[in-house]
Amino acid sequence: MLALIARNVRTSLRNTSIVIWAFLFPLIMATIFMTMFSNFSSSQYASDIPLGVVADARWNAATGLRELVEGLAGEGAAAHSSEETRAVESDASEKDSPLFALTRYATADDARAAVLAGDVAAYLAVDAAGKPVLYVSPADSGTTSQAIIQLVLDRYLQGEELAANLAEHDPAALASSESAASFARNLADSRAGTVELDILREPPQEMSRYYYALLGYSCIMCTDVAKTLIERTRSGASALGDRCQVSATPPSRQLVAAIAASWLIVMASMLVTIAFLWLVAGVSFGGRVWLTPVACAACALVSCAFGAFIGSLPGANPRVKDALVTICTLALSLPAGLFGEPAVELGNWLTRNMPLLQLINPATQATDAFFALTFYDSLAPFGQALAALVGIAAVLALGAALCMRRTRHAHC
């Protein structure tokens, strides 16, 4: 038996198609994903956004707004000129750079000229009513920098409204100078007043869905390994299968050896992809990489059962079976979310409205197994996905056994 398994493994690894699609193609796809998502996973932060302010008497009187902006610019009580601001930008590292690079202008005309010239993204001024006003260039509006400045301004206005409501309902809260100063410092503080709670084991990332969908895709794509080995042992499928059927080795032992060899190959393929994602792509698997072989074993079991089912279909020639493997791989991987945002939306819609279809989809369950392993504290969702994969494999294996039995009777 071991000799048969070793022979099947050797002959399969000599098949160029199996090596490319089972081992190389997932690594190529993972490399493409790494290139596509490099900008999203590099933890880039906005910093040194050039912002101008009209530093007149109104600006100096707007204490809350001025302290907020100066705090985000990393300034103390001293003001920076334009040359000093550029020096700060060049000396500060990207990690420690403040959000704003502040430039003060004596008049609104000077600030407006700087905005039109592109020296600053926008400039702030305080009108006669004491309200802050943001000015941007009409030729360059809607940029990310301007959106960040607008967000800061919105936060300040929300704080002003909160202070007004507090003064109306509890005038004593701001009666003393100490309480008013404390309230102003809290509003000017650049830190958020809320605490972020970690609902998942690690922060969700958009690219993780595609990496896990790639593993589900590999699971279905590797059905070609079992299909090819089954065809080599079944009469009527190929000339080699006809010779194997009349050999001294019982057909049952040949089938067991073929399925065992295909399971080993698919398992090795999945583990190689897992190692690449973990070591090269930086996929953490939620710190549970030691459990990924369990998921790979279940995925390999489904792959072998699916391949055996397709390989044992009676009356179908090898080309039809190859086309069937390709169609099933693409069709089952689509709801798993491999092919971009529309596929992700389709998968989410099916999960909400047709959960049974997602439950019997091996590519989706393989994706969900790795997703649950990464993001959920409990291993119960991971176990449910594994149970679904084992159940799918059992049904496919039963179908393959029935097809093999009908084929054997037809050729007796």
Secondary structure, DSSP 4 states (H G I P E B T S, - for coil): -HHHHHHHHHHHHT-HHHIIIIIIHHHHHHHHHHHHTHHHHS------EEEEEE-SHHHHH-HHHHHHHHHHTT--SSPP-HHHHHHHHHHS-TTT--SEEEEEESSHHHHHHHHHHTSSSEEEEE-TTS-EEEE--TTS-S-HHHHHHHHHHHHHHHHHHHHHHHHHH-GGGGSSHHHHHHHHHHHH-SS-SS-----SSS---HHHHHHHHHHHHHHHHTHHHHHHHHHTTSTTT-HHHHHHHTSSS-HHHHHHHHHHHHHHHHHHHHHHHHHHHHHTS---GGG-GGGHHHHHHHHHHHHHHHHHHHHT-TT--HHHHHHHHHHHHHHHHTTTT-SSHHHHHHHHHHHHH-HHHHHT-HHHHHHHHHHHHHH-SSSHHHHHHHHHHHHHHHHHHHHHHHHHHHHHHHT-
